Amino acid sequence: MESQGNFFPQTPDFDDRVKSSFGKQAIMNLVGAELVRVVPGEVEILLPFRHDLTQQHGFLHAGVITSIVDSACGYAALSLMPAGASVLTVEFKVNLLAPAKAESFIARGKVVKPGRTITVCSGEVLALGIEGAKLVAIMTATMMTIQDRPGVTELSAMKSM
């Protein structure tokens, strides 16, 4: 999975913004996901395998896989957005390529094409185990920049404090 070039953040604190927002995501805390890498236009999220996150055959549930790669794509997009902006997913497509059973999983999100309002991202989930890394899912996602929307953007949340 390759991005279409080197991207430059619009704010010097892009990594702190991403980390702060990630820390507020209850779903990532619920599943035990950890933000492990943030660079302009790229994010990685690590998820240890847990039996309570599996489906009936013992594989990590597709909803959990989709959640971590959606977040990775969203935060990759947020890393390039202006101060006070936030991000919302408006569309995605996931291909599940192999059953997901491993010691842990890494979700990688990368910006393919940033835009003022819409950013296109690609994502992948790798199963990490004794045999190495195995690609289990890929995603194409469209993210929307949200600004000046009460209750959604960071700027409006700070104004209400």
N, C-alpha and C positions, 0 to 999 in steps of 0.2 A: 504494500500500500504506500503510494508516494503522493505527497502534496505537490501542487503545481508551482512551487517556488518558495523562496524565503519570505516570511511575512514579518512585519514590524508592528509591535503593539502600539496602540494610540495613547497608552498611559504607562508610566514607568513602574507602577505598582500592579501590573496585570496579574502577576502570580499571586500576590496577596488577595486581590479581588476574587480570583478563582478559588483559592483555598478557603476564604471566608464564606463564599457562597456554597461551596461543597459542604462545609461544616454545618450548614443550615438544612441540608437535605436529609430529612428523617428517613427516607427510603434507603439511602446509602448506609446510614447508621444501622438501620434494621437488618440489612443483609450482611453487614460487616465489611463493606467495601472501603478501601483506603486509596486516597489520591497519592500517587507515587511519583508523578512527573508532570511538570507544567513548563512548557516553552511556548513562545509565540506560535499559535496555530496548531499546537499539538498537546494532547493530554493522555496520560495513562492512569488507569484505575485497576488496582489489584483486589481480587476477591478470593479468599481461601475457600476451599470446598467445605460445605456443611451439609450433612444429611437432611436437615430440616428445610433445605432449599431445593430439594429434589422432587421430581415427578414420580409416578408410580413404578418406573423401571430403574430408579436409582440415579438417573442422570440429572444434572443441574437443570432446573426448569427453564424453558424458553423465555418466560416472562422475566426471570432474573437476568439471563443473558442479555436480553433486549434492554433492560433497565440500565445495566452498567455501560453498555456501548452507546446508548442514547445519551447518558450523562457525559461520557468521554467526548462525544461529538459536540454536545452543547457547550461544554467548558472549553474545548478547543476554539469554538467560535467566540465565546465570551472573552477569551484572552486577547482578541484583536479589536474588541469593541471599545467605544469611547467611554470616558468616565461618566458614571451615572446611568449607564445603559445596563440592561439585563437581557436575557435570552429566553426564548421559548421555542420549543420544537413545533414545527407546523406540518411536517411530513417525514416519514421514513419508510424504508423498505429493508427488511432483514431476510437474509438467506441463511438458514441453519444447515451447515455443511456436514456435521458429524455429531454423534452423541457426545454430550459434554460431561465427562467424568475424568477428573484429574485431581491432583493435590491442590492446585489453585488455578486461577484464570486471570489473564491480563486483557483488559479492554483498552484499545488504542483508538483515539479519535484524532483526525487530522482535517484541517481546512483544505478544501480543494479550490474553492473560489470565494473569497470574502466579498461582501458588498455592504453598502450603506444600510440597507434594510434586510436583505436576504443573504445568507451565507450557506454555501453547499459544503457538506463534509462527507468524509468516508470514515468508516470504522471497521474494526476487526476485533474478534475475541479469540485468544489463543488459550488452549488448555496446556498447563505446565505440569510436567511430571517427570518420572524417571527416564522415560523414553525421549525427553526433549519437549519441544513445543509443537502443538498440533492445531491448525486453524479449524475452529468449530463454527464460526459465524462471521458474516460480513454485513455491513450496513451502508446505505446511502441515506443521508439525512439533509433536510432543509431546515435551517434555523432562522428565526426572525429576531432582529434587534428591536427591543422594546425601550422606548424613552418617554419620560414624562407621563407615565400611566400610574395613577395612585394605586398603591398596594402591590405593584409589580416591580417597578424599578428601584434600584438602590437609592437613587437620588430622592425619590418621593418618600421612601422609608426613612431616610435621614431627616427630611423636613418635618415629618410627623413626630419626631422624638423631642 
